[in-house]
């Protein structure tokens, strides 16, 4: 789902992940999702250049990032 929808370009938003073809950073969309704003409302009221699939791709991107993250826990005494 994410493939091709999210891009990273060092010349756009200092290399922050953005929705392809826009200068809209993934984190900005995710902040709206965190506030509980429905995907269609995000598109209609905040980012009319996006699609609901773009918003879903932002969520999917975040999930994939967390899944790939390595967590190193310190041993408990």
C-alpha positions as CSV (number, residue, x, y, z in Angstrom):
1,X,0.0,0.0,0.0
2,X,2.8,2.4,0.9
3,X,5.0,1.6,-2.1
4,X,5.4,4.7,-4.3
5,X,3.1,6.9,-2.1
6,X,5.7,7.9,0.4
7,X,9.0,9.5,-0.7
8,X,12.1,10.8,1.0
9,X,14.0,13.5,-0.8
10,X,16.8,15.5,1.0
11,X,15.6,18.6,-0.9
12,X,12.0,18.4,0.4
13,X,11.3,19.1,4.1
14,X,15.0,18.3,5.0
15,X,14.5,14.6,4.0
16,X,11.4,14.1,6.1
17,X,9.1,11.4,4.5
18,X,6.4,13.1,2.4
19,X,3.4,12.0,0.3
20,X,4.7,11.5,-3.3
21,X,4.2,14.5,-5.6
22,X,3.6,16.8,-2.7
23,X,5.5,18.7,0.1
24,X,3.1,17.3,2.7
25,X,5.1,15.5,5.4
26,X,3.8,12.2,6.7
27,X,4.0,13.4,10.3
28,X,1.5,16.2,9.6
29,X,-1.0,13.8,8.3
30,X,-0.4,11.4,11.3
31,X,-1.0,14.2,13.7
32,X,-4.5,14.7,12.3
33,X,-5.0,10.9,12.5
34,X,-3.9,11.0,16.1
35,X,-6.6,13.6,16.8
36,X,-9.2,11.2,15.6
37,X,-10.1,13.1,12.5
38,X,-11.6,10.7,9.9
39,X,-9.5,10.1,6.8
40,X,-12.1,11.5,4.4
41,X,-12.3,14.7,6.6
42,X,-8.5,15.0,6.5
43,X,-8.7,15.0,2.7
44,X,-11.7,17.3,2.4
45,X,-10.8,19.9,5.1
46,X,-7.0,19.8,5.4
47,X,-5.3,18.3,2.4
48,X,-7.6,18.3,-0.7
49,X,-4.6,17.3,-2.9
50,X,-4.4,13.9,-1.1
51,X,-6.6,10.9,-1.3
52,X,-7.9,8.6,1.5
53,X,-5.4,6.0,0.1
54,X,-2.6,8.6,0.8
55,X,-3.7,8.9,4.4
56,X,-3.8,5.2,4.7
57,X,-0.3,5.0,3.3
58,X,0.9,7.4,6.0
59,X,-0.5,5.1,8.7
60,X,1.0,2.0,7.0
61,X,4.4,3.8,6.7
62,X,4.4,4.4,10.5
63,X,3.4,0.8,11.2
64,X,6.2,-0.5,8.9
65,X,8.7,1.8,10.7
66,X,7.7,0.5,14.1
67,X,7.8,-3.1,12.9
68,X,11.3,-2.7,11.6
69,X,12.6,-0.9,14.7
70,X,15.0,-2.8,16.9
71,X,14.5,-2.3,20.6
72,X,17.4,-3.1,22.9
73,X,16.3,-3.6,26.5
74,X,18.8,-3.2,29.3
75,X,19.0,-6.2,31.6
76,X,17.0,-5.8,34.8
77,X,19.0,-6.1,38.0
